[in-house]
Amino acid sequence: MNTLLSRAGLALAGVILPGVAWAQSYPDRSYMWGGGWGHMAFGSVMMIAFWGVTILLIVLAVRWLGGAGHASGPAGKSAVDILKERFARGEIDKAEFEERRRTLGD
């Protein structure tokens, strides 16, 4: 009886163990992406494009929120325009106005 059970166990192990070993092997996935390197190049290009667009959007948002688009002061006014407004409001007198205008070079 023991020999019959041991022979049956060996036969069963001989059938099952190769199947278990075959299930543990690395699968052939060459059918995905055609087995070439194209998907890796495409992925790299897309990653660079993604980060480029993300950085560009952040820079544009910071410039828009920070007002970096205005190169000549508040509301696009030049220094001479602001000086003329201060003179018109009476904040500075004529001598100071003339001195500052000469300093600005206008």
Buried (B, 14 or more C-beta within 10 A) or exposed (E): EEEEEEEEEEEEEEEEEEEEEEEEEEEEEEEEEEEEEEEEEEEEEEEEEEEEEEEEEEEEEEEEEEEEEEEEEEEEBEBEEBBBEBBEEEEBEEEEBEEBBEEEEE
